[in-house]
């Protein structure tokens, strides 16, 4: 039988993994920004945002997760990426 503390330790490990993945995702904002600048694409690319959200919702559905919550999480991730791209371009946190 697994104890509550063991389960909490497993959750903490997963939380650290999630943070690490978020860090990696945000770090890719620099490469994304470079490609957008080269192709003259605005930082906030709403069509790509929809692609990301649709992909997340589909994955959530496949994994029997609440699609509303998953969509909210990915909206935050998109905002983090956009914010980072603005910072890297010298715009600060401008929308």
C-alpha positions as CSV (number, residue, x, y, z in Angstrom):
1,X,0.0,0.0,0.0
2,X,1.2,3.5,-0.9
3,X,1.2,6.1,1.8
4,X,-0.1,9.6,1.4
5,X,3.4,11.0,1.8
6,X,4.7,8.7,-1.0
7,X,2.0,9.9,-3.3
8,X,2.7,13.5,-2.4
9,X,6.4,12.9,-3.1
10,X,5.4,11.6,-6.6
11,X,3.2,14.6,-7.2
12,X,6.1,16.9,-6.2
13,X,8.4,15.1,-8.6
14,X,5.8,15.6,-11.4
15,X,5.4,19.3,-10.4
16,X,9.2,19.8,-10.9
17,X,9.0,18.0,-14.2
18,X,6.2,20.3,-15.3
19,X,8.2,23.4,-14.3
20,X,11.2,22.1,-16.2
21,X,9.0,21.6,-19.3
22,X,7.5,25.1,-19.0
23,X,11.0,26.5,-18.7
24,X,12.0,24.7,-21.9
25,X,8.9,25.9,-23.7
26,X,9.5,29.5,-22.7
27,X,13.1,29.2,-23.7
28,X,12.0,28.3,-27.3
29,X,10.4,31.8,-27.5
30,X,13.7,33.2,-28.7
31,X,13.9,30.8,-31.6
32,X,10.2,31.5,-32.4
33,X,10.8,35.2,-32.3
34,X,13.8,34.9,-34.7
35,X,11.7,33.0,-37.1
36,X,8.8,35.4,-36.9
37,X,11.1,38.4,-37.4
38,X,12.6,36.7,-40.5
39,X,9.2,35.9,-41.9
40,X,7.7,39.2,-40.8
41,X,5.0,37.7,-38.6
42,X,3.5,39.6,-35.6
43,X,4.5,38.3,-32.2
44,X,0.9,37.5,-31.3
45,X,0.0,35.0,-34.1
46,X,-3.6,34.3,-33.4
47,X,-3.9,31.6,-36.0
48,X,-1.0,29.7,-34.4
49,X,-2.5,30.2,-31.0
50,X,-5.7,28.5,-32.2
51,X,-3.6,25.6,-33.5
52,X,-1.9,25.2,-30.2
53,X,-5.2,25.4,-28.3
54,X,-6.9,22.9,-30.6
55,X,-4.0,20.5,-30.2
56,X,-4.1,20.8,-26.4
57,X,-7.9,20.3,-26.3
58,X,-7.6,17.2,-28.6
59,X,-4.9,15.7,-26.4
60,X,-7.0,16.5,-23.3
61,X,-10.0,14.7,-24.8
62,X,-7.8,11.7,-25.7
63,X,-6.6,11.5,-22.1
64,X,-10.0,12.1,-20.6
65,X,-9.0,15.4,-19.0
66,X,-11.2,18.4,-18.5
67,X,-10.7,20.3,-21.7
68,X,-11.7,23.6,-20.2
69,X,-8.9,23.5,-17.6
70,X,-6.4,22.3,-20.1
71,X,-7.3,25.1,-22.5
72,X,-6.8,27.6,-19.6
73,X,-3.4,26.2,-18.9
74,X,-2.4,26.5,-22.5
75,X,-3.7,30.0,-22.8
76,X,-1.4,30.9,-19.9
77,X,1.5,29.1,-21.7
78,X,0.8,31.1,-24.8
79,X,0.7,34.3,-22.8
80,X,4.1,33.4,-21.2
81,X,5.6,32.8,-24.7
82,X,4.2,36.1,-26.1
83,X,5.4,38.0,-23.1
84,X,8.9,36.5,-23.4
85,X,9.0,37.3,-27.1
86,X,8.1,40.9,-26.3
87,X,10.8,41.1,-23.7
88,X,13.4,39.7,-26.2
89,X,12.3,42.2,-28.9
90,X,12.8,45.0,-26.4
91,X,9.1,45.7,-26.1
92,X,8.7,44.7,-22.5
93,X,5.3,43.3,-21.6
94,X,3.4,45.2,-24.2
95,X,0.4,43.3,-25.7
